[in-house]
Amino acid sequence: MTIDPSDHFWITLFNTDQIVEYNPTRGNSSSYTTPTPNAGLQGIAVSPVDNSTWFAEAYAGKIGHLTCKASACAITEYGPPSGLRIQGIIQVAVDKNGIVWFTIHSGNEFGSFNPSTGDWNLFPIGYCSDSYVADCWVGLPNAISLDSEGRVWFSEHYAGRIARYDPNDSTLVEYMMPTASAVCRSACTPYAWWMWPGKDDKIWFTAFGLGEIGYVNASLPIPFNITSESSIVVPQGGSTKISMSSTYSAGLPPSLSASVAYQDTSTNPPMISFSVGLERFFASNSTASSTLTVFAGWNATTGPRNIAVTAYNENVTVNTFVKVDVIACTPHLWTCATSFGLYTTVGFAGGISSVGLIVLGTNLYRQRRRNGGSPRTAVDWESESIRALSR
């Protein structure tokens, strides 16, 4: 439900494919039916640009737009381009430029639709460790809203996080809720549901897994960042390696990882996957760095998509997005087509020893963090991993 500037109530009816407008002054209502049957209507929002209403069609995988002129109203539906899946879209919000932001509750994604250009963008939420909440990578983004500065806020229902996306610098920050309360003593799944930006950078939320309401104090500085390449090209059946790094100002260095959109990981085999290299630490300038290898399966659809590169600790995650452009390749010939012509790849290789080194290095790092120790230099960490591998 939402309310427009004329104080009219707008409500979506899930089972009847109807948008209902209620005029409290006159005490009457009108209803409008979507062109698509069984659309699965969900969230609805009023545009600050022209006071029209936008709504989510979860089953149809579309966004609806209801406009009224004089006494006549009409509904227009917008679907994504071929290859982009938005089934399960559940809530919408409209910014001052008329861009419609949405959450997808059947996966781990959020995104935007620009009615003026027809452009769609889809983003995965950041990496979420099972040590926080089991299977929290599922995410299930839900409520969505915008604050006074145009930043996009949404809840991650299953992940138990409140997220903030800033369109100005394409960063995603996710605040983790507590996993214990007076109702649930320990190891609880918070089940973040509703959220809303309030005054003084406080973002209020409900967490029915904790039996509590609370707020995020977004005015507090975050002690680390994340940087990486902004875009890469990956051939079908191939891989591309990129660097990622984080500078931290206090405490232990954050861990580094990545996240891929559900639509790219739900196939068998996955269309997009990744591996994270050994994390290295440089105490002299308080920097953590690693490499991320992005793989594209032979079944990967061509074209661009976003992956999240993540730095995280026990309280918050910080993400930047890398645009991955998958290009077509001819199997066995290793010939790939790009907008600049054809090129031939040289093959891809990996070794068991390097995988063992990565795993052992990560385990040593996690054990040191659990024991309260501080990281050493990159050389120290690498030598410890090598010694562990030889034992």
C-alpha positions as CSV (number, residue, x, y, z in Angstrom):
1,M,0.0,0.0,0.0
2,T,1.1,3.6,-0.6
3,I,-0.5,7.1,-0.4
4,D,-0.2,9.7,-3.1
5,P,0.1,13.5,-2.6
6,S,-3.8,13.8,-2.8
7,D,-4.0,11.4,0.2
8,H,-5.5,8.7,-2.0
9,F,-4.7,5.1,-0.9
10,W,-3.3,2.7,-3.5
11,I,-3.4,-1.0,-2.7
12,T,-2.4,-4.1,-4.7
13,L,-4.6,-7.2,-4.4
14,F,-2.5,-10.3,-4.9
15,N,-5.2,-12.8,-5.9
16,T,-7.4,-10.6,-8.1
17,D,-4.7,-8.8,-10.3
18,Q,-6.3,-5.5,-9.2
19,I,-4.9,-2.1,-8.1
20,V,-7.4,-0.4,-5.8
21,E,-7.6,3.4,-5.4
22,Y,-9.4,4.6,-2.3
23,N,-10.5,8.3,-1.9
24,P,-11.0,8.9,1.9
25,T,-12.6,12.3,1.2
26,R,-15.4,10.9,-0.9
27,G,-15.3,7.5,0.7
28,N,-15.3,5.7,-2.7
29,S,-12.9,3.4,-4.5
30,S,-11.9,2.4,-8.0
31,S,-10.1,-0.7,-9.2
32,Y,-7.9,-1.4,-12.2
33,T,-7.0,-4.8,-13.5
34,T,-3.6,-5.7,-15.0
35,P,-3.4,-6.9,-18.6
36,T,-1.4,-10.0,-17.5
37,P,-3.5,-12.6,-15.5
38,N,-2.1,-14.2,-12.4
39,A,0.5,-11.4,-12.2
40,G,1.1,-11.9,-8.5
41,L,0.8,-8.2,-7.5
42,Q,3.1,-7.1,-4.7
43,G,4.6,-3.7,-3.7
44,I,3.4,-0.4,-5.0
45,A,5.0,3.1,-4.9
46,V,4.2,6.7,-6.1
47,S,6.6,8.4,-8.4
48,P,7.8,11.8,-7.1
49,V,8.1,12.9,-10.8
50,D,4.5,12.8,-11.8
51,N,2.6,11.1,-8.9
52,S,1.8,8.1,-11.0
53,T,2.0,4.6,-9.4
54,W,4.4,1.8,-10.1
55,F,4.0,-1.8,-8.8
56,A,5.6,-5.2,-8.8
57,E,4.3,-8.3,-10.6
58,A,6.0,-11.1,-8.9
59,Y,4.7,-14.0,-10.9
60,A,4.7,-12.2,-14.3
61,G,8.3,-11.0,-13.8
62,K,7.2,-7.4,-14.8
63,I,6.9,-3.9,-13.4
64,G,3.5,-2.2,-13.9
65,H,2.8,1.5,-14.3
66,L,-0.6,3.0,-13.7
67,T,-1.2,6.5,-15.1
68,C,-4.4,8.6,-14.8
69,K,-5.5,11.6,-16.9
70,A,-8.8,13.2,-16.0
71,S,-11.1,10.3,-15.1
72,A,-9.3,7.7,-17.3
73,C,-6.5,5.4,-16.0
74,A,-4.4,2.9,-17.9
75,I,-1.8,0.3,-17.0
76,T,1.4,-0.3,-18.9
77,E,3.6,-3.3,-18.2
78,Y,7.3,-3.5,-18.6
79,G,9.3,-6.7,-18.9
80,P,13.1,-7.2,-18.9
81,P,15.0,-8.0,-22.1
82,S,15.6,-11.6,-23.1
83,G,18.0,-13.4,-20.8
84,L,17.3,-11.3,-17.7
85,R,15.2,-13.0,-15.1
86,I,13.2,-10.9,-12.5
87,Q,10.6,-13.5,-11.4
88,G,9.9,-12.8,-7.7
89,I,10.1,-9.0,-7.9
90,I,8.4,-8.0,-4.6
91,Q,8.8,-4.3,-3.8
92,V,9.5,-1.1,-5.7
93,A,10.6,2.5,-5.0
94,V,10.9,5.4,-7.4
95,D,13.7,8.0,-7.2
96,K,13.6,11.7,-8.2
97,N,14.8,10.9,-11.7
98,G,11.9,8.5,-12.3
99,I,14.1,5.4,-12.0
100,V,12.2,2.4,-10.5
101,W,14.2,0.4,-8.0
102,F,13.1,-3.1,-7.0
103,T,14.0,-6.2,-4.9
104,I,13.7,-9.8,-6.0
105,H,12.5,-12.0,-3.1
106,S,13.1,-15.3,-4.9
107,G,16.9,-14.8,-5.2
108,N,19.7,-12.6,-4.0
109,E,19.2,-9.6,-6.3
110,F,18.0,-6.0,-6.5
111,G,17.9,-3.8,-9.5
112,S,16.6,-0.8,-11.4
113,F,14.6,0.0,-14.4
114,N,14.8,3.3,-16.3
115,P,11.5,4.0,-18.2
116,S,13.1,6.8,-20.2
117,T,15.8,4.6,-21.7
118,G,14.4,1.1,-21.2
119,D,17.6,0.1,-19.4
120,W,17.5,-2.7,-16.8
121,N,20.3,-3.3,-14.2
122,L,20.5,-6.2,-11.9
123,F,22.9,-6.5,-8.9
124,P,23.6,-9.4,-6.5
125,I,23.7,-8.7,-2.8
126,G,27.1,-9.0,-1.1
127,Y,28.8,-12.1,0.1
128,C,27.3,-13.5,3.3
129,S,29.1,-16.1,5.4
130,D,27.3,-19.1,6.8
131,S,29.2,-18.4,10.1
132,Y,26.8,-15.5,10.5
133,V,23.5,-17.1,9.5
134,A,23.2,-20.5,7.8
135,D,22.5,-20.3,4.1
136,C,22.4,-16.5,4.3
137,W,23.7,-16.2,0.8
138,V,20.1,-16.8,-0.3
139,G,19.4,-13.2,0.8
140,L,15.7,-12.7,-0.2
141,P,15.7,-8.9,-0.5
142,N,12.4,-7.4,0.5
143,A,11.3,-3.9,1.6
144,I,12.9,-1.1,-0.4
145,S,12.9,2.7,0.0
146,L,15.0,5.8,-0.7
147,D,16.4,8.3,1.7
148,S,16.6,12.1,1.3
149,E,20.0,11.8,-0.4
150,G,18.7,9.4,-3.1
151,R,20.4,6.3,-1.6
152,V,18.5,3.1,-1.9
153,W,17.8,1.1,1.2
154,F,16.4,-2.5,1.4
155,S,16.1,-5.4,3.8
156,E,17.6,-8.8,3.2
157,H,15.0,-11.1,4.8
158,Y,16.9,-14.3,5.1
159,A,20.4,-12.8,5.3
160,G,19.3,-10.6,8.3
161,R,20.9,-7.5,6.9
162,I,19.9,-3.9,6.1
163,A,21.5,-2.7,2.9
164,R,22.3,0.7,1.4
165,Y,23.1,1.2,-2.3
166,D,24.5,4.5,-3.4
167,P,23.9,5.1,-7.1
168,N,26.5,7.9,-7.1
169,D,29.5,5.6,-6.5
170,S,27.9,2.2,-7.0
171,T,28.8,0.9,-3.5
172,L,26.6,-1.4,-1.5
173,V,26.9,-1.4,2.3
174,E,25.1,-4.1,4.3
175,Y,24.6,-3.9,8.1
176,M,24.3,-7.2,10.0
177,M,21.6,-7.6,12.7
178,P,22.3,-9.2,16.0
179,T,21.7,-13.0,16.2
180,A,20.4,-13.0,19.8
181,S,17.7,-11.3,21.8
182,A,15.5,-11.8,24.8
183,V,13.2,-13.9,22.7
184,C,15.9,-15.9,20.9
185,R,18.9,-16.4,23.1
186,S,21.6,-17.5,20.6
187,A,22.3,-18.5,16.9
188,C,19.1,-16.9,15.7
189,T,18.1,-16.0,12.2
190,P,16.9,-12.4,12.5
191,Y,14.5,-12.5,9.5
192,A,14.7,-8.9,8.6
193,W,11.3,-7.9,7.1
194,W,10.3,-4.2,6.9
195,M,12.6,-1.2,7.0
196,W,12.2,2.6,6.5
197,P,14.7,5.5,6.5
198,G,14.1,7.9,9.4
199,K,15.7,11.1,10.8
200,D,19.3,11.5,11.7
201,D,20.5,8.7,9.5
202,K,18.6,6.1,11.4
203,I,17.1,3.2,9.4
204,W,14.3,1.5,11.3
205,F,13.5,-2.2,10.8
206,T,11.5,-5.2,12.1
207,A,13.2,-8.5,12.8
208,F,10.5,-11.1,13.7
209,G,13.2,-13.8,14.2
210,L,14.4,-11.7,17.2
211,G,11.0,-10.5,18.2
212,E,12.3,-6.9,18.1
213,I,12.4,-3.7,16.2
214,G,15.6,-1.7,15.8
215,Y,17.5,0.8,13.8
216,V,20.8,1.1,11.9
217,N,22.8,4.2,12.8
218,A,24.2,5.0,9.3
219,S,26.1,8.1,10.5
220,L,28.9,5.9,12.0
221,P,31.9,5.6,9.8
222,I,32.8,2.3,8.3
223,P,36.5,1.4,9.0
224,F,37.3,-0.2,5.6
225,N,36.6,0.0,1.9
226,I,36.8,-2.2,-1.2
227,T,38.3,-1.5,-4.6
228,S,38.6,-3.6,-7.8
229,E,38.4,-3.3,-11.5
230,S,35.1,-1.8,-12.8
231,S,34.7,-4.1,-15.8
232,I,36.2,-7.2,-17.3
233,V,35.7,-9.5,-20.3
234,V,35.4,-13.3,-19.9
235,P,35.1,-15.7,-22.8
236,Q,32.6,-18.6,-22.6
237,G,34.5,-21.6,-21.2
238,G,37.3,-19.3,-19.9
239,S,38.3,-17.1,-17.0
240,T,39.7,-13.7,-16.1
241,K,41.7,-12.8,-13.0
242,I,41.3,-9.4,-11.3
243,S,42.7,-7.9,-8.1
244,M,40.7,-6.7,-5.1
245,S,42.0,-4.7,-2.1
246,S,40.7,-3.1,1.1
247,T,42.2,-0.4,3.2
248,Y,41.2,-0.5,6.9
249,S,41.6,2.2,9.6
250,A,41.0,0.2,12.8
251,G,40.9,-3.4,14.1
252,L,41.6,-6.5,12.2
253,P,41.6,-6.4,8.4
254,P,38.3,-7.5,6.7
255,S,37.9,-10.7,4.8
256,L,37.5,-10.6,1.0
257,S,35.1,-12.5,-1.2
258,A,32.5,-12.1,-4.0
259,S,28.9,-12.8,-4.9
260,V,27.2,-13.7,-8.1
261,A,23.5,-13.2,-9.1
262,Y,21.2,-16.1,-8.5
263,Q,20.2,-16.3,-12.2
264,D,23.9,-17.0,-13.0
265,T,24.4,-19.7,-10.3
266,S,21.0,-21.5,-10.5
267,T,21.9,-23.4,-13.7
268,N,23.8,-26.7,-13.8
269,P,26.6,-26.1,-14.3
270,P,26.6,-22.4,-13.1
271,M,27.0,-19.9,-15.8
272,I,29.3,-17.7,-13.7
273,S,31.5,-18.9,-10.8
274,F,34.6,-17.6,-9.0
275,S,37.5,-18.5,-6.8
276,V,39.3,-16.3,-4.3
277,G,43.1,-16.4,-3.9
278,L,45.2,-16.2,-0.8
279,E,44.5,-13.0,1.1
280,R,47.6,-10.9,1.8
281,F,48.1,-8.3,4.5
282,F,50.4,-5.3,4.5
283,A,50.6,-3.8,8.0
284,S,52.7,-0.8,6.8
285,N,49.7,0.7,5.0
286,S,46.8,-1.3,6.6
287,T,45.8,-3.0,3.4
288,A,44.4,-6.4,2.6
289,S,44.5,-7.7,-1.0
290,S,43.7,-10.8,-3.0
291,T,42.9,-12.0,-6.5
292,L,39.5,-13.0,-7.8
293,T,39.2,-15.4,-10.8
294,V,35.9,-15.2,-12.6
295,F,34.9,-18.2,-14.7
296,A,32.2,-18.3,-17.4
297,G,30.7,-21.7,-18.4
298,W,30.2,-22.7,-21.9
299,N,26.5,-22.4,-21.1
300,A,26.8,-18.7,-20.0
301,T,24.6,-16.3,-21.9
302,T,26.6,-13.6,-23.6
303,G,26.5,-10.0,-22.6
304,P,27.2,-8.0,-19.4
305,R,26.1,-8.7,-15.8
306,N,27.3,-7.5,-12.4
307,I,29.2,-9.4,-9.7
308,A,29.8,-8.0,-6.2
309,V,33.3,-7.9,-4.8
310,T,33.0,-7.9,-1.0
311,A,35.1,-6.8,2.1
312,Y,33.4,-7.9,5.3
313,N,33.8,-8.3,9.1
314,E,31.5,-9.4,11.9
315,N,29.3,-6.3,11.6
316,V,29.2,-5.0,8.1
317,T,30.0,-5.7,4.5
318,V,31.1,-3.2,1.8
319,N,30.8,-4.1,-1.9
320,T,31.7,-2.7,-5.2
321,F,30.4,-4.0,-8.5
322,V,32.4,-5.4,-11.5
323,K,30.7,-5.6,-14.8
324,V,31.4,-8.9,-16.4
325,D,30.9,-9.1,-20.1
326,V,30.7,-12.7,-21.3
327,I,31.7,-13.0,-25.0
328,A,31.0,-15.9,-27.4
329,C,33.6,-18.5,-28.1
330,T,33.8,-21.4,-30.5
331,P,34.5,-24.6,-28.5
332,H,37.8,-26.5,-29.2
333,L,39.0,-23.7,-31.4
334,W,39.2,-21.2,-28.5
335,T,38.2,-18.4,-30.9
336,C,36.1,-15.6,-29.3
337,A,34.1,-12.9,-30.9
338,T,34.2,-9.4,-29.5
339,S,33.1,-6.0,-30.7
340,F,36.7,-5.5,-31.9
341,G,36.9,-8.7,-33.9
342,L,38.2,-12.2,-33.2
343,Y,40.9,-13.3,-30.9
344,T,42.3,-16.7,-29.8
345,T,42.8,-17.7,-26.2
346,V,45.7,-19.7,-25.0
347,G,43.9,-22.0,-22.6
348,F,43.5,-22.2,-18.8
349,A,45.2,-24.2,-16.2
350,G,45.2,-24.7,-12.4
351,G,47.0,-26.9,-10.0
352,I,46.1,-28.9,-6.8
353,S,49.0,-27.4,-5.0
354,S,47.8,-23.8,-5.5
355,V,44.3,-24.8,-4.4
356,G,45.7,-26.4,-1.2
357,L,47.8,-23.3,-0.6
358,I,44.8,-21.0,-0.9
359,V,42.7,-23.1,1.5
360,L,45.4,-23.5,4.1
361,G,46.2,-19.8,4.0
362,T,42.6,-18.9,4.5
363,N,42.2,-21.4,7.4
364,L,45.3,-20.0,9.1
365,Y,44.0,-16.5,8.8
366,R,40.6,-17.5,10.2
367,Q,42.2,-19.4,13.0
368,R,44.3,-16.4,13.9
369,R,41.3,-14.2,13.9
370,R,39.4,-16.6,16.2
371,N,42.3,-16.7,18.6
372,G,42.4,-12.9,18.7
373,G,45.8,-12.6,17.0
374,S,46.7,-9.8,14.6
375,P,47.8,-10.4,11.0
376,R,51.4,-10.2,10.0
377,T,52.9,-9.0,6.8
378,A,52.1,-10.6,3.4
379,V,55.4,-12.4,3.4
380,D,54.8,-13.9,6.9
381,W,51.4,-15.2,5.9
382,E,52.6,-16.7,2.7
383,S,55.5,-18.5,4.4
384,E,53.2,-19.9,7.1
385,S,50.9,-21.3,4.4
386,I,53.8,-22.9,2.7
387,R,55.1,-24.5,5.9
388,A,51.6,-25.8,6.7
389,L,51.4,-27.3,3.2
390,S,54.6,-29.2,3.6
391,R,53.7,-30.8,7.0
